[in-house]
Amino acid sequence: MEKKETVKTGIGFGSALAIAISWSVNKSILWAIFHGILSWIYVIYYALTR
């Protein structure tokens, strides 16, 4: 039961982090939504390219 809660929290945090990064870089709600869907993929991409 604890693992399910951790996974749900991790996915939510990844999406929120991706949206925050995307908004600070692009200032576009459409890009923020798109990057929120990609979540951790975008966060890792951003970390590797910056």
N, C-alpha and C positions, 0 to 999 in steps of 0.2 A: 504494500500500500504506500509506503514512503517513496518508492521509486517512481510511481505514477505522479505523485505530487511534485517531485523534483523535475521530472521531464516537462510537466505542464508549465512550471515556473520558468525553466530554462528556455523553452520555446517562446514564451511571452516576453522574457527579458531580451532575447535575441531580436525579436521583431521591434521592440521599443528602441533598442540600441541602434538598429539599422535605420529606423525612421528618424531618430534624432541626428544621426550622422548625415543622412541624406538631406534633411532639411537644412542643416548648418552649411552644407556644401552647395546645394543647388537652389534652395529657397523655392521649391516647386512641390506642391501637394501631390501631383501625379507621380513624380519620381519617388517621393516619400512612400506612397502606397505601394508602388512596384518594388522598391527595396525592402519594405516591410514584409512583403510576400516572400522574397528571397531570404530574408532575415540573416542567418549566420553566414550564408554564402557571401552576401554583400559585406558583412562586417569583416570577414577574413580577407576578402579582396581589398577592402579599404586599408586594412592594416598592412598588407603586403605591398601596396602601391604608394604608401605615404612615407 
